[in-house]
Amino acid sequence: MKILVTGGAGFIGSAVVREAISQGHSVLNVDKLTYASCLTNVRTVEQNLGYSFAQADICDGQAMAALISQFRPDAIMHLAAESHVDRSIDRPGAFVATNISGTYTLLEAARKYWQDAGRPDGFRFHHVSTDEVFGSLADTGAFTEDSPYAPNNPYSATKAAADHLARAWHETYGLPVVLSNCSNNYGPYQFPEKLVPVVILNALAGLSIPVYGSGKHMRDWLYVEDHAQALLTVATNGATGRSYNIGGGKDLSNLELVQTICRIMDQLRPAGHPYSDLISFVPDRPGHDRRYAIDATRIQAELGWQPKVTLEEGLEKTVGWYLANAHWWRPLQERSGVGRRLGLTA
Ligand SMILES: NC(=O)c1ccc[n+]([C@@H]2O[C@H](COP(=O)([O-])OP(=O)(O)OC[C@H]3O[C@@H](n4cnc5c(N)ncnc54)[C@H](O)[C@@H]3O)[C@@H](O)[C@H]2O)c1
């Protein structure tokens, strides 16, 4: 298949690009190359004849139309987004522009291409989203595909808006849209401002490891390569007009996650004291959702996808990867805002 991937120089998009190439697909990676991107993430596939890259903004309708009509994709997998909740609290405008207007622009370019091509049934527009659109759960239960939308921060609100646009473009225009909503991802190549790399890199530097609020916020964690495989499954086999929840099925509190990473660091890079000594509780994020959990029954039953990597295995691989790849993350720590506490200006 020919797949146009947006956001393929980011964390999850690059895992999708690597996985798609390894499955034999051709990929056009379209990315604006924002502060959160790194083309090194796709270095292992950039010599592959099936891989190409275009630097472009999804808000640029002409550029999107030209790239789509030149590449003639069988599927568009849309991952480009502003993705850091703390940044969305300080500067929501960039999130509205990329996540809402950018998604609208891409949907319109895809619709025109699909209509001009005679509305092929096999075409797919896969909109990649997050479980955060469903808001916060009480102590029990899990998000299903029918859970009501209740986003609580600017990031999740803009993703929710984009989900609604994608759904409407299917219902109104018949565009063959599929949607997926996934839990928190972790793994290699995750930008150093996100929780898992922050814990690893602060521990390594002997800096305090910030835990927001009480640390009791519950999350489901999924290894990024499992997510990439799930996304390719949805893009190639998902039913149009349908959404699929994706998760690892392993819920734990942020504090438990941080303690687990510290234990793995104690084994892989002993410091003479437990890394958990560095844990420090800091003021909570405004609008911080208390609990997310995913019911992934639909994707398992209908598409046969299951996560392969356990949380313990995935965290070990991830810590090992960051320990071995300082040349990747060190320059990224110099980028604007990284290493500073953001998102307290509610
Ligand atoms: N990280 C998670 O845990 C998680 C979980 C579920 C869903 N998601 C969704 O998956 C997608 C990818 O997330 P990620 O964590 O890899 O994000 P990321 O921030 O690591 O990467 C985003 C990529 O999009 C690109 N981009 C941003 N604005 C753009 C624009 N206007 N035009 C073109 N490219 C642009 C960036 O340059 C970057 O390469 C997002 O849509 C996100 O909402 C993320």
The ligand as an ORCA input file, in Angstrom:
! r2SCAN-3c Opt
* xyz 0 1
  N       2.028     10.384     22.926
  C       0.971      9.702     23.321
  O       1.012      9.065     24.386
  C      -0.274      9.630     22.458
  C      -1.300      8.784     22.834
  C      -2.431      8.690     22.010
  C      -2.501      9.425     20.842
  N      -1.485     10.272     20.505
  C      -1.608     11.019     19.232
  O      -0.636     10.475     18.348
  C      -0.128     11.499     17.486
  C       1.378     11.572     17.573
  O       1.752     11.841     18.925
  P       3.288     11.949     19.319
  O       3.382     11.720     20.780
  O       4.110     11.130     18.397
  O       3.558     13.493     19.022
  P       4.939     14.262     18.778
  O       4.733     15.608     19.381
  O       6.088     13.431     19.211
  O       5.040     14.397     17.189
  C       4.192     15.221     16.453
  C       4.787     15.416     15.054
  O       3.861     16.210     14.302
  C       4.587     17.206     13.614
  N       3.718     18.381     13.419
  C       3.224     19.201     14.385
  N       2.501     20.186     13.825
  C       2.513     19.959     12.489
  C       1.923     20.620     11.380
  N       1.187     21.735     11.540
  N       2.119     20.127     10.144
  C       2.864     19.002      9.964
  N       3.473     18.353     10.972
  C       3.283     18.819     12.227
  C       5.766     17.538     14.503
  O       6.821     18.143     13.782
  C       6.121     16.157     15.057
  O       7.048     15.506     14.224
  C      -0.825     12.788     17.899
  O      -1.913     13.011     17.026
  C      -1.308     12.503     19.317
  O      -2.459     13.260     19.619
  C      -0.379     10.383     21.289
*
